[in-house]
């Protein structure tokens, strides 16, 4: 194996990783085993020293302190009952419009994304609360499931996004700059979803019928329901304001967010031992999983980068005389294909060390490319056969909604995500205006 071409060795590494994953091995162990095997065969026992260096290098970064704290914040808010109040507010404000609850669900997903930082939180919580309520009011099952899954995926793009934090760590980008870059594209995509829902329900009101007259509310009741926005709105504004405004580091802002989430839960009377036990255990589990994947993936990527995989790609671009935008399109296509089979963090660690130097050489803004990557991961969470949000939805959906229904419901929203991606490729200012203005 040591005498093989670097491209062949890289292909063997990726193939062995996919075989291990297909056998049921966790992602971290699939990366670790294939990486260690390749390092030992090519470099002997000394090659395993790279694992130790990768572990210390990955963990010796203060930025990663923000990961468990943002996860903690999201889990506390998820269990504090805020989602129930937000859906009640949306029902009062928009229930009388055709498709109004769908539009409101997207808004709630965007708000939960800004509080939780992960995709699963909004998908699962709204799948439990909003899905049965909307089905009961006559909404079409595919419109409802697609809306919740697509809205839940906004957690990738709308800050504080856990995936953005890990991307910033790996690509040596500014977290505040990435958060600022994701804000407008995230809002744009939410608006695209809402326009799509309103247009479809305008054409065919049976897809999302308005609430009957007896379930509509007075202006006073609608205005009173807005009080549910005060606490989460203040928390989001404080956390993002601290990071984007440069008042605190992301790690310090995550501590503010975690403390604020506990304060909100306490004011609602929900801080108790079962809540704390659930939040602490799940924060530990999720953080441990992410850190193991980080160590294994950094080790794996260092090996194939050390073989010269980056130089091989650069030479191929020169040999075939590819234009810069053609290269970007091929990169986005690779994200889309990998997203059908791999976890978003696996794709991040495998491709970004390879692609970011090339993007830099081509003269593109790496912050803009980061937004393209994050948006591509939204599509990855909705594309069959292994999109995570598809399985989150399956876990909470009633039996009458089949996996085929869930797959079909995701397709229009994947098309809308591709439209959003095309807009950001064509008009980079959508992503770059805010960070350039602030930084």
C-alpha positions as CSV (number, residue, x, y, z in Angstrom):
1,X,0.0,0.0,0.0
2,X,2.9,2.3,0.7
3,X,3.9,2.1,-3.0
4,X,0.5,3.0,-4.3
5,X,-0.5,6.4,-5.8
6,X,-1.8,8.9,-3.2
7,X,-5.1,9.1,-5.0
8,X,-5.5,5.3,-4.8
9,X,-4.6,5.3,-1.1
10,X,-7.2,8.0,-0.5
11,X,-9.8,6.1,-2.4
12,X,-9.0,2.9,-0.3
13,X,-9.3,5.0,2.9
14,X,-12.7,6.4,2.0
15,X,-14.0,3.0,0.8
16,X,-12.9,1.2,4.0
17,X,-14.6,4.0,6.0
18,X,-17.9,3.5,4.1
19,X,-17.7,-0.3,4.5
20,X,-17.3,0.0,8.2
21,X,-20.2,2.4,8.4
22,X,-22.4,0.1,6.3
23,X,-21.6,-2.7,8.9
24,X,-23.0,-0.5,11.6
25,X,-19.8,1.0,13.1
26,X,-20.2,4.5,14.6
27,X,-18.8,7.3,12.4
28,X,-16.0,8.1,14.9
29,X,-14.7,4.5,15.0
30,X,-15.1,4.1,11.2
31,X,-12.8,7.1,10.7
32,X,-10.4,6.1,13.5
33,X,-10.0,2.5,12.3
34,X,-9.5,3.3,8.6
35,X,-7.2,6.2,9.5
36,X,-5.1,4.1,11.9
37,X,-4.9,1.2,9.5
38,X,-3.7,3.5,6.7
39,X,-1.2,5.3,8.9
40,X,0.3,2.0,10.2
41,X,0.6,0.4,6.7
42,X,2.1,3.5,5.1
43,X,4.3,4.8,7.9
44,X,4.7,1.9,10.4
45,X,4.1,2.3,14.1
46,X,5.5,5.8,14.1
47,X,2.5,6.8,11.9
48,X,0.2,6.3,14.9
49,X,1.9,9.2,16.7
50,X,-0.1,11.4,14.4
51,X,-3.2,10.3,16.3
52,X,-1.8,11.7,19.5
53,X,-0.9,15.0,17.8
54,X,-4.4,15.2,16.2
55,X,-6.1,14.6,19.6
56,X,-4.1,17.3,21.4
57,X,-4.4,19.7,18.4
58,X,-8.2,19.2,18.2
59,X,-8.8,19.6,21.9
60,X,-6.4,22.5,22.5
61,X,-8.8,25.1,21.3
62,X,-10.8,27.4,23.6
63,X,-13.5,27.8,20.9
64,X,-14.8,24.3,21.6
65,X,-15.9,25.3,25.1
66,X,-18.9,27.0,23.5
67,X,-20.1,23.6,22.1
68,X,-21.5,22.1,25.3
69,X,-22.8,25.4,26.5
70,X,-24.8,26.1,23.4
71,X,-26.1,22.5,23.4
72,X,-27.0,23.0,27.1
73,X,-28.8,26.2,26.3
74,X,-30.9,24.6,23.5
75,X,-31.8,21.5,25.6
76,X,-33.0,23.7,28.5
77,X,-35.1,25.8,26.3
78,X,-36.5,22.7,24.5
79,X,-37.6,21.3,27.9
80,X,-38.9,24.5,29.4
81,X,-42.1,24.5,27.3
82,X,-41.3,27.6,25.2
83,X,-42.2,25.8,22.0
84,X,-45.8,25.2,23.2
85,X,-46.3,28.9,24.0
86,X,-44.8,29.9,20.6
87,X,-47.1,27.6,18.7
88,X,-50.1,28.9,20.7
89,X,-49.0,32.5,19.8
90,X,-48.7,31.6,16.1
91,X,-52.1,29.9,16.1
92,X,-53.7,33.1,17.5
93,X,-51.8,35.4,15.1
94,X,-51.9,33.5,11.8
95,X,-54.5,30.6,12.2
96,X,-57.0,32.6,10.1
97,X,-54.8,32.6,7.0
98,X,-54.7,29.8,4.4
99,X,-51.4,28.1,5.2
100,X,-50.9,30.5,8.2
101,X,-49.9,27.7,10.6
102,X,-47.3,26.5,8.1
103,X,-45.8,30.0,7.8
104,X,-45.9,30.3,11.6
105,X,-44.1,27.0,12.0
106,X,-41.3,28.2,9.8
107,X,-41.0,31.3,12.0
108,X,-40.9,29.2,15.2
109,X,-38.2,27.0,13.6
110,X,-36.1,30.0,12.8
111,X,-36.5,31.3,16.4
112,X,-35.7,27.9,17.9
113,X,-32.7,27.7,15.5
114,X,-31.5,31.0,17.0
115,X,-31.9,29.6,20.5
116,X,-30.7,25.9,20.1
117,X,-28.1,25.9,17.4
118,X,-28.9,22.4,16.2
119,X,-31.4,21.0,13.6
120,X,-32.9,18.2,15.6
121,X,-34.3,20.4,18.4
122,X,-36.9,22.2,16.2
123,X,-37.8,19.2,14.1
124,X,-38.5,16.9,17.1
125,X,-40.2,19.5,19.3
126,X,-42.5,20.8,16.5
127,X,-43.1,17.3,15.3
128,X,-44.5,16.6,18.7
129,X,-46.5,19.8,19.1
130,X,-47.3,21.3,15.7
131,X,-47.7,18.2,13.6
132,X,-50.8,16.7,15.3
133,X,-52.3,20.2,15.8
134,X,-52.0,21.0,12.1
135,X,-53.2,17.6,10.9
136,X,-56.2,18.0,13.2
137,X,-57.0,21.3,11.5
138,X,-57.0,19.7,8.0
139,X,-53.5,20.5,6.8
140,X,-52.1,18.1,4.2
141,X,-49.7,15.6,5.8
142,X,-46.9,16.2,3.2
143,X,-47.0,19.9,3.5
144,X,-46.9,19.7,7.3
145,X,-44.0,17.2,7.5
146,X,-42.0,19.0,4.8
147,X,-42.4,22.4,6.5
148,X,-41.3,21.1,9.9
149,X,-38.3,19.3,8.5
150,X,-37.1,22.2,6.3
151,X,-37.8,24.7,9.0
152,X,-35.8,22.5,11.5
153,X,-32.8,22.5,9.1
154,X,-32.6,26.3,9.5
155,X,-30.6,25.5,12.7
156,X,-27.5,25.0,10.5
157,X,-27.6,28.5,9.0
158,X,-29.2,30.8,11.6
159,X,-26.7,31.5,14.4
160,X,-25.6,30.3,16.9
161,X,-25.1,27.2,14.8
162,X,-23.0,24.3,16.3
163,X,-21.9,23.3,12.8
164,X,-20.7,26.8,12.1
165,X,-18.6,26.7,15.4
166,X,-16.9,23.5,14.3
167,X,-16.4,24.8,10.8
168,X,-14.7,28.0,12.2
169,X,-12.5,25.8,14.4
170,X,-11.4,23.6,11.4
171,X,-11.1,26.4,8.8
172,X,-9.6,28.9,11.2
173,X,-12.4,31.4,10.5
174,X,-13.9,34.0,12.8
175,X,-17.0,32.6,14.5
176,X,-18.6,36.1,14.7
177,X,-18.0,36.6,11.0
178,X,-19.6,33.3,10.1
179,X,-22.6,34.0,12.4
180,X,-23.1,37.4,10.7
181,X,-22.7,35.7,7.2
182,X,-25.4,33.1,8.0
183,X,-28.0,35.5,9.3
184,X,-29.3,37.0,6.0
185,X,-29.2,33.8,4.0
186,X,-31.1,32.0,6.9
187,X,-33.7,34.7,6.9
188,X,-33.9,34.7,3.1
189,X,-34.5,30.9,3.1
190,X,-37.2,31.2,5.7
191,X,-38.9,33.8,3.6
192,X,-38.7,31.5,0.5
193,X,-40.3,28.7,2.5
194,X,-43.1,31.0,3.7
195,X,-43.8,32.3,0.2
196,X,-44.0,28.8,-1.1
197,X,-46.4,27.7,1.6
198,X,-48.7,30.8,1.1
199,X,-48.7,30.4,-2.7
200,X,-49.5,26.6,-2.6
201,X,-52.3,27.2,-0.1
202,X,-53.6,30.1,-2.1
203,X,-53.8,27.9,-5.2
204,X,-55.2,24.9,-3.2
205,X,-56.7,26.0,0.1
206,X,-57.4,22.3,1.1
207,X,-53.6,21.9,1.7
208,X,-53.7,24.4,4.6
209,X,-57.2,25.6,5.4
210,X,-57.7,28.6,7.5
211,X,-59.1,28.2,11.1
212,X,-62.9,28.2,11.4
213,X,-64.5,31.4,12.6
214,X,-65.0,30.1,16.1
215,X,-61.2,29.5,16.5
216,X,-60.2,33.0,15.5
217,X,-59.1,35.6,18.1
218,X,-59.6,39.3,18.7
219,X,-56.9,41.8,18.1
220,X,-56.5,42.2,21.9
221,X,-55.9,38.5,22.3
222,X,-53.4,38.5,19.4
223,X,-51.4,41.3,20.9
224,X,-51.4,39.7,24.3
225,X,-50.0,36.5,22.8
226,X,-46.9,38.4,21.7
227,X,-45.6,38.3,25.3
228,X,-44.3,34.8,24.6
229,X,-41.7,36.3,22.3
230,X,-40.2,38.5,25.0
231,X,-38.0,36.0,26.9
232,X,-36.6,34.0,23.9
233,X,-36.2,37.2,21.9
234,X,-34.1,38.9,24.6
235,X,-32.0,35.8,25.0
236,X,-31.3,35.5,21.2
237,X,-30.6,39.2,20.9
238,X,-28.2,39.1,23.9
239,X,-26.2,36.1,22.7
240,X,-25.9,37.1,19.1
241,X,-25.3,40.8,20.0
242,X,-22.5,39.8,22.3
243,X,-20.8,37.7,19.5
244,X,-21.4,39.8,16.4
245,X,-20.9,43.0,18.3
246,X,-17.5,41.8,19.6
247,X,-18.5,42.4,23.2
248,X,-17.6,38.8,24.2
249,X,-16.0,35.8,22.6
250,X,-18.3,33.0,21.4
251,X,-17.3,30.9,24.4
252,X,-18.3,33.7,26.8
253,X,-21.5,34.3,24.9
254,X,-22.4,30.6,25.2
255,X,-22.1,30.9,29.0
256,X,-24.4,33.9,28.9
257,X,-26.9,31.9,26.8
258,X,-26.7,28.9,29.1
259,X,-27.3,31.1,32.2
260,X,-30.1,32.9,30.4
261,X,-31.8,29.7,29.4
262,X,-31.8,28.5,33.0
263,X,-33.2,31.9,34.1
264,X,-36.1,31.6,31.6
265,X,-36.8,28.1,32.7
266,X,-36.6,29.2,36.4
267,X,-39.1,32.0,35.8
268,X,-41.5,29.5,34.2
269,X,-41.1,27.2,37.3
270,X,-39.6,24.4,35.2
271,X,-36.1,24.1,36.9
272,X,-36.2,20.8,38.7
273,X,-34.0,17.7,39.1
274,X,-35.6,15.7,36.1
275,X,-34.9,18.7,33.8
276,X,-31.3,19.2,35.0
277,X,-30.6,15.4,34.8
278,X,-32.0,15.2,31.3
279,X,-30.1,18.3,30.1
280,X,-26.8,17.4,31.7
281,X,-26.8,13.7,30.4
282,X,-27.8,14.7,26.9
283,X,-25.3,17.6,26.8
284,X,-22.6,15.1,27.8
285,X,-23.7,12.5,25.3
286,X,-23.9,15.0,22.3
287,X,-20.6,16.8,23.2
288,X,-18.8,13.5,23.7
289,X,-20.0,12.2,20.3
290,X,-18.9,15.5,18.6
291,X,-15.5,15.4,20.2
292,X,-14.8,11.8,19.3
293,X,-15.8,12.6,15.7
294,X,-13.6,15.6,15.8
295,X,-10.5,13.7,17.0
296,X,-11.0,10.8,14.5
297,X,-11.9,13.1,11.5
298,X,-8.9,15.4,12.1
299,X,-6.6,12.4,12.2
300,X,-8.2,10.9,9.1
301,X,-8.0,14.2,7.2
302,X,-4.3,14.8,8.2
303,X,-3.4,11.5,6.7
304,X,-4.9,12.0,3.3
305,X,-3.8,15.6,3.2
306,X,-0.3,14.4,4.0
307,X,-0.5,12.2,1.0
308,X,-0.9,15.2,-1.2
309,X,-4.6,14.9,-2.0
310,X,-4.9,18.7,-2.1
311,X,-2.0,19.0,-4.6
312,X,-3.7,16.3,-6.7
313,X,-6.9,18.2,-6.9
314,X,-5.1,21.5,-7.8
315,X,-3.2,19.7,-10.6
316,X,-6.5,18.2,-11.9
317,X,-8.0,21.7,-12.0
318,X,-5.0,23.0,-14.0
319,X,-4.9,20.0,-16.3
320,X,-8.5,20.3,-17.3
321,X,-8.5,24.1,-17.3
322,X,-11.6,24.3,-15.2
323,X,-13.1,27.8,-14.5
324,X,-13.3,28.8,-10.8
325,X,-17.2,28.7,-10.8
326,X,-17.1,25.2,-12.4
327,X,-14.9,24.0,-9.5
328,X,-17.3,25.5,-6.9
329,X,-20.2,23.8,-8.6
330,X,-18.4,20.4,-8.5
331,X,-17.7,21.0,-4.8
332,X,-21.3,21.7,-4.1
333,X,-22.3,18.6,-6.1
334,X,-19.9,16.5,-3.9
335,X,-21.6,17.9,-0.8
336,X,-25.0,17.0,-2.1
337,X,-24.0,13.4,-3.0
338,X,-22.1,12.8,0.3
339,X,-25.1,14.2,2.2
340,X,-27.2,11.3,1.0
341,X,-24.9,8.9,2.9
342,X,-22.8,10.7,5.5
343,X,-23.3,12.8,8.7
344,X,-22.8,16.6,8.3
345,X,-19.7,16.6,10.6
346,X,-18.1,13.7,8.6
347,X,-18.5,15.7,5.4
348,X,-17.1,18.8,7.2
349,X,-14.0,17.1,8.4
350,X,-13.4,15.1,5.2
351,X,-13.9,17.9,2.6
352,X,-13.2,21.3,4.2
353,X,-9.4,20.8,4.8
354,X,-9.2,19.8,1.2
355,X,-11.5,22.4,-0.3
356,X,-10.8,25.6,1.6
357,X,-7.1,26.1,0.4
358,X,-8.4,25.5,-3.2
359,X,-11.2,28.1,-2.7
360,X,-8.6,30.5,-1.4
361,X,-6.3,29.9,-4.5
362,X,-9.3,30.5,-6.8
363,X,-9.7,33.9,-5.3
364,X,-13.1,33.4,-3.6
365,X,-14.1,34.6,-0.2
366,X,-13.9,31.7,2.2
367,X,-16.7,33.1,4.4
368,X,-19.0,33.0,1.3
369,X,-17.9,29.4,0.7
370,X,-18.6,28.6,4.4
371,X,-22.3,29.7,3.9
372,X,-22.5,27.6,0.7
373,X,-21.3,24.6,2.7
374,X,-23.7,25.1,5.6
375,X,-26.6,25.6,3.2
376,X,-25.6,22.4,1.4
377,X,-25.7,20.6,4.8
378,X,-29.3,21.7,5.1
379,X,-30.1,19.8,1.9
380,X,-28.1,16.8,3.3
381,X,-30.5,16.6,6.2
382,X,-33.5,16.3,3.9
383,X,-32.2,14.1,1.1
384,X,-33.1,10.4,1.0
385,X,-32.1,7.8,1.9
386,X,-30.2,8.9,5.0
387,X,-31.2,12.5,5.8
388,X,-31.3,12.9,9.6
389,X,-34.4,15.1,9.7
390,X,-36.3,12.4,7.7
391,X,-35.6,10.0,10.6
392,X,-36.3,12.6,13.3
393,X,-39.7,13.1,11.7
394,X,-40.3,9.4,11.4
395,X,-39.7,9.0,15.1
396,X,-42.4,11.5,16.1
397,X,-44.9,11.2,13.2
398,X,-48.2,9.2,13.6
399,X,-48.4,5.8,11.9
400,X,-50.6,7.0,9.0
401,X,-47.6,9.1,7.8
402,X,-45.4,6.6,6.0
403,X,-41.6,7.0,5.3
404,X,-42.6,7.4,1.6
405,X,-44.8,10.4,2.6
406,X,-41.9,11.9,4.5
407,X,-39.4,11.4,1.6
408,X,-41.9,13.0,-0.9
409,X,-42.7,15.9,1.4
410,X,-39.0,16.8,1.6
411,X,-38.4,17.1,-2.2
412,X,-40.0,20.5,-2.8
413,X,-38.1,22.0,0.1
414,X,-34.8,20.5,-1.2
415,X,-35.6,22.3,-4.5
416,X,-36.1,25.5,-2.6
417,X,-32.8,25.0,-0.8
418,X,-31.1,24.6,-4.2
419,X,-32.8,27.8,-5.3
420,X,-31.4,29.6,-2.2
421,X,-27.9,28.1,-2.9
422,X,-28.1,29.4,-6.5
423,X,-29.0,32.9,-5.3
424,X,-26.1,33.0,-2.9
425,X,-23.7,31.7,-5.7
426,X,-25.0,34.4,-8.1
427,X,-25.2,37.2,-5.5
428,X,-22.5,36.7,-2.9
429,X,-23.5,40.0,-1.2
430,X,-26.5,38.2,0.4
431,X,-24.0,36.4,2.6
432,X,-21.1,38.9,2.7
433,X,-22.8,42.3,3.2
434,X,-23.4,42.0,6.9
435,X,-20.0,40.6,7.9
436,X,-18.2,43.2,5.7
437,X,-20.3,45.9,7.3
438,X,-19.7,44.8,10.8
439,X,-16.1,43.5,10.6
